[in-house]
Each structure stands twice: as C-alpha cells, then as structure tokens.
Amino acid sequence: MASNIVMPKYIHDDVLDCDRETEKPPEALFIGLGWDEDATTQRKHYRRFYPDELENVKEVLAIASPFQTYEIKRG
C-alpha cells in the first residue's frame, strides 16, 4: 500500500529564480493541503482521499469498526 501522505518535490528554475513543484500525485487520489513559499518551507503536503468513511475502506481497516456498536431502536 502506498503512503497516505506525500510530500512535494521541487526543482530550482534558474530562469525565474524560483522553486517549481514536480511529480505531483494524481488529483483523483490526493488532496493538496498547505502551501510552500520555497522548497525549504515544508508546509505543503498531499493526503490520500477516500470517498467513503474509513470504517468502510478495507485498505484502512480490515474489520468493519474497531469500536463497540449497538443497534438503536426508536419507539
């Protein structure tokens, strides 16, 4: 399984004298959080996005829920 947090990688652009991000992870799988002013700031990162609750994702939790659950009936 791949990592749930991916840090960005940068190269220095000599023409504009700034750091440019390379090898961005796919936007369908990761959400970008934070920002970097340059390559040394290290605030920006990407987190894996799951479209369902983590209790329902088999990659994250092998069992349905690690918590005690009870059926609640009204009436």
C-alpha positions as CSV (number, residue, x, y, z in Angstrom):
1,M,0.0,0.0,0.0
2,A,1.3,3.5,-0.9
3,S,1.7,6.2,1.7
4,N,-1.3,8.2,2.8
5,I,0.9,11.4,3.0
6,V,3.1,12.5,0.1
7,M,5.5,15.5,0.4
8,P,6.1,17.6,-2.7
9,K,9.3,17.5,-4.7
10,Y,10.9,20.7,-6.1
11,I,13.4,21.7,-8.7
12,H,15.0,25.1,-9.0
13,D,14.1,27.1,-12.1
14,D,17.1,29.2,-13.0
15,V,15.2,31.4,-15.5
16,L,12.6,32.7,-13.0
17,D,14.9,32.1,-9.9
18,C,12.2,30.1,-8.0
19,D,11.4,26.6,-7.0
20,R,8.9,24.6,-9.1
21,E,7.0,21.6,-7.9
22,T,7.5,18.4,-9.9
23,E,5.9,14.9,-9.8
24,K,2.6,15.9,-8.3
25,P,0.4,13.0,-7.2
26,P,-2.9,12.4,-9.1
27,E,-5.7,14.8,-8.1
28,A,-8.2,12.0,-8.1
29,L,-6.4,10.2,-5.3
30,F,-4.8,13.0,-3.2
31,I,-5.8,16.4,-1.8
32,G,-3.2,19.2,-1.6
33,L,-3.0,20.9,1.8
34,G,-0.9,23.9,2.9
35,W,1.5,25.9,0.8
36,D,5.2,26.3,0.4
37,E,7.0,29.7,-0.2
38,D,10.0,27.8,-1.4
39,A,11.5,24.3,-1.2
40,T,12.7,24.7,2.4
41,T,9.3,25.7,4.0
42,Q,7.9,22.1,4.0
43,R,4.3,23.0,4.9
44,K,2.6,21.7,1.8
45,H,1.7,18.0,1.6
46,Y,-0.8,15.8,-0.1
47,R,-3.2,13.4,1.7
48,R,-4.9,10.4,0.2
49,F,-8.6,11.0,-0.4
50,Y,-11.1,8.2,0.4
51,P,-14.7,8.8,-1.0
52,D,-16.3,6.7,1.8
53,E,-16.0,6.5,5.6
54,L,-12.7,5.0,6.7
55,E,-14.6,2.2,8.5
56,N,-15.9,1.0,5.1
57,V,-12.5,1.1,3.3
58,K,-10.8,-2.3,3.6
59,E,-7.3,-0.9,2.9
60,V,-7.5,1.2,6.1
61,L,-9.4,-1.0,8.5
62,A,-9.6,-4.8,8.0
63,I,-12.6,-5.1,10.3
64,A,-15.8,-3.1,9.9
65,S,-15.3,-1.0,13.0
66,P,-12.8,-1.2,15.9
67,F,-15.4,0.4,18.2
68,Q,-18.3,-1.1,20.1
69,T,-21.6,-0.6,18.1
70,Y,-25.2,-1.1,19.2
71,E,-28.4,-1.2,17.3
72,I,-30.7,1.6,18.5
73,K,-34.5,1.2,18.0
74,R,-37.0,4.0,18.5
75,G,-40.4,3.6,19.6
